[in-house]
Amino acid sequence: MKDGLLLLVTGIICSLGAWLFFKFFGSEAFIVIMMMTMVSAVLDNVRLRRKLRELTGEQ
C-alpha cells in the first residue's frame, strides 16, 4: 500500500512538472529539450576524455 501510494504521488508530481514545463516553454519546449541533450552530451564527452587521459597517462 505504501509503495503504491508513493508511486502515485511521484507520478502526479512528474506529470505536473511536465505540464508546467510545456506550459511555460510552449512551442519552444522541444528546442529546449534538444539543447539540454546537446549540452549534456558535450559535458559527458569532456568528462570521458579527461578520464581516458588520466587512465592512459597522457598529458
C-alpha positions in Angstrom: 0.0 0.0 0.0 2.8 2.4 1.0 4.8 1.8 -2.2 1.7 2.2 -4.4 0.8 5.5 -2.8 4.4 6.8 -3.1 4.4 5.7 -6.8 1.1 7.5 -7.4 2.4 10.7 -5.7 5.6 10.5 -7.7 3.6 10.1 -10.9 1.4 13.1 -10.1 4.5 15.3 -9.3 6.2 14.2 -12.5 3.2 14.9 -14.7 2.7 18.3 -13.0 6.3 19.1 -13.7 6.0 18.1 -17.3 2.8 20.1 -17.7 4.4 23.2 -16.2 7.5 22.7 -18.5 5.4 22.6 -21.7 3.0 25.3 -20.5 6.0 27.7 -19.7 8.0 27.0 -22.9 5.1 26.3 -25.3 6.3 25.5 -28.8 9.9 26.2 -27.8 9.8 23.2 -25.4 11.3 20.7 -27.9 14.1 23.1 -28.7 14.9 23.4 -25.0 14.9 19.7 -24.6 17.3 19.3 -27.6 19.6 22.0 -26.3 19.7 20.3 -22.9 20.5 17.0 -24.6 23.3 18.5 -26.6 24.9 20.3 -23.6 24.7 17.1 -21.6 26.4 15.1 -24.4 29.2 17.6 -24.8 29.8 17.7 -21.0 29.8 13.9 -20.8 32.3 13.8 -23.7 34.6 16.2 -22.0 34.4 14.2 -18.7 35.2 10.9 -20.5 38.1 12.4 -22.4 39.6 13.6 -19.2 39.1 10.2 -17.6 40.7 8.5 -20.6 43.7 10.8 -20.5 44.1 10.0 -16.8 43.9 6.3 -17.3 46.3 6.2 -20.3 48.8 8.6 -18.6 48.9 11.0 -21.5 49.5 14.7 -20.9 
